[in-house]
Amino acid sequence: MVFFERFKKAGSTLQFIAFALLFTILFLRVNHQNMSVEKNIYDYYSESIVNDFDLNVINQVPDKERWQITRSGNWPDVHSNGIVTMWAPFFAYKKVMQTFVSEDNKKLIVLTRSLATVFFSVVTIILMVFLLGELFPGKNRGWVFITLSLTTSYWWFTFVQPGNADVTSSVFATFEIGMFFYLLKNWSTRSLFFFGLLLGAGLALKIDHIFYFILPVYLLIQYFLATRSFKATIKNGLIFSAGVLINLIPMLVNDSVKFGFVNYGYADVVNFDYYMLWPNLVYPSGFFNNCPIYFACFVGLISLLFEKKKDIPLIILGSIPFLALVIESFARIHHESYGARHWVPHFAIFAILLMSLYEKIKDVRWKKILFVIFIVLASGQNIIKGFSYILNYEHFFFGRNQWQEMAAWFSYQGITGLFANIFYFPEVGLKLRFMLPLVLICAFGTMKLYRYLAIEKKSILALVSVLTVYFSCSYLLITGLNLKYNQQNYIAYKATGKLDQAIVGAGPNIQSLFENLGTYEKLLRFYRYREDEKRVQVIEKSRKAYIQKAASEIIYDPVGFKESLLKSDGGFISDEIRDD
């Protein structure tokens, strides 16, 4: 607390130098050979809008991925594309700098997305610390940031797998939480409209934000109970909905352009054949197994339920990640990736739950000691497990030899190797030569954000207004460009002959065939390894039904793909293992 108070009183020049050093160190730590996530789709989207002025990434993906196109000639990806509004400025910088720096484009793409992720990670942390100060005034909150950095995979998806939308999404989630508490105290139709804009933008960025819509529902219910005016409540609901639609409609337009029919990208994920909540929580790649600190956060939520004077807003907010997992466990996908990635956007919620739990137990000595011991063990497990995961993905997913591999880190070679990995700073020269100007711009931006919140003590509404207006205008522009150039660029690319053997799919199942079959394959291998024949039979039945549906959605097949798919029961692509 003393350090933060002194830093707050320092001049803006000193604060800028501190942020510049912080950004430089964090960015230099990123490995330019880091692991991909989501098949690098967000890189492709960002490159496409900067270079081709559309969102059709068919000419961006590797040749082996061009085996299928949609009815409109797009690559059939199901992920949301709203992230391009936040990443495009970074990729535009890359395009300009490439005229001065001769370097492999793939390497520069990784550096660009890495800096974007580091920037939004720091922004999230600043917002989170400010939010904790609002909710727990006068309390020491620096330890929460340090604890969550050590015990969750937030660091992993900032430095090791930065090509994800989750860290960027966490900025919007934190703003949504801030606006929720702001509206509880400062109700106005203007604020409600911007809250709608914000949630619509979050939804365009990542589907997880749909669960945050429980917050405005609660606000409108409270407004009705306070005013007893049904008409005024409906009016406010319509104002909020108008804000949402401004960003939701362009998202649906872009999805319709992509697929050639009115469709939402994640339409194929719902699945009632098997339910994965328990595996998603406690199996080798389960959320509680990956990051035990989340269990402490869950205990924090439960403790809120047993308070005599219940904090309903905090209970509703704290339930969002767990509600999301309960519902997502009906999806066909399985969260086999490291570190509970789908909970990364909820970083601020877990900070609030952890802070709330600590405030309840801090005066009981033995509880506080157990809490500290738990954090130390969770930190060690999270760090060591992360580097063990790098060694052998399949052992991690299956739980095979996992703990033996982790134990190997406690040897002399393991400990020295662990520290060598932690303090690994690759390609320092290239990073400074290529990205230093943008690093300094990012440092200046975060310094201004810090001063705005910590020193000038301005409201969050002005920040949300700027963010949502920027996002909405950018996304509308991107949508307009996509409408104009998408088909034009597809026709030009088709003329090269590179799509002559591509099948055409028209439906929600065929569009993510490889990804879903890869997931089925991993699940089958996992349950066979565990000798769970009952679960194997359920998944095999679901897989066969899915293949039949996917095959029926093929409308053009120049290479006999449909026949091969049905004849082999998908076996000819069973080794296509995809990250979720």
Secondary structure, DSSP 8 states (H G I E B T S, - for coil): -HHHHHHHHS-HHHHHHHHHHHHHHHHHHS-TT----GGGHHHHHHHHHHHTSSS--TTTS-GGGTTEEETTS-----S--TTHHHHHHHHHHHHHHTTT----HHHHHHHHHHHHHHHHHHHHHHHHHHHHHHHSTTS--HHHHHHHHHHSTTTHHHHTS---SHHHHHHHHHHHHHHHHHHHHS--HHHHHHHHHHHHHHHHH-GGGGGGGHHHHHHHHHHHHHH--HHHHHHHHHHHHHHHHHHHHHHHHHHHHHHSSS--TTTT-B--S---HHHHHHSTT-HHHH-THHHHHHHHHHHHHT-SS--HHHHHHHHHHHHHHHHHTTBS----STT-GGGGGGHHHHHHHHHHHHHHHTTSHHHHHHHHHHHHHHHHHHHHHHHHHHH-HHHHHHTTTHHHHHHGGGSHHHHHHHHHHHT----HHHHHHHHHHHHHHHHHHHHHHHIIIIIS---HHHHHHHHHHHHHHHHHHHHHHHHHHHHHHHHHHHTTTTTTT-EEE-STTGGGHHHHHHHHHHHHHHHHHTT-HHHHHHHHHHHHHHHHHHHHTEEE-TT-HHHHHHHHTTGGGTT-----
